[in-house]
């Protein structure tokens, strides 16, 4: 019994109390944001007030605080919302696909992203060109050349290769 008590006390002891080294935190970028997302492709989205912008790992701003919402960078682009429309920016903070869509997927996958125009979903490429016309009630990202799409209350899959001819 004494042996068990001895083991319990000494196994808990290293985790109790305060260790000055463990309590010391060195900030790379000091706390200053109302919201901060993870870094992706070297940039992170941050929110100041009611606007989003991006910072690099040194805490330097990359884009002006003009976005109502912003996503993470994937395949070199990030989704942004300005007003009630969605578009995409590059890592320099330049708008490369004008906010013109009613909604979009979070990120490009296999060079395409699903985009909503009116009440239907289709797919656009990285130049913002519609490559699969809006015809679906909902659409998901491509993965392994296929994407789930919804028509009515049923889902099926489309093949990206059939639209690239």
Secondary structure, DSSP 4 states (H G I P E B T S, - for coil): -HHHHHHHHHHHHTTSS--HHHH----SS-S--SEE---BTTEEEEEETTEEEEEETTS-B-S-S-BSEE---BTTBEEEEETTEEEEE-TTS-EEEEEEESEE-SS-BTTBEEEEETTEEEEE-TTS-EEEEEEESEE---BTTEEEEEETTEEEEEEGGGG--
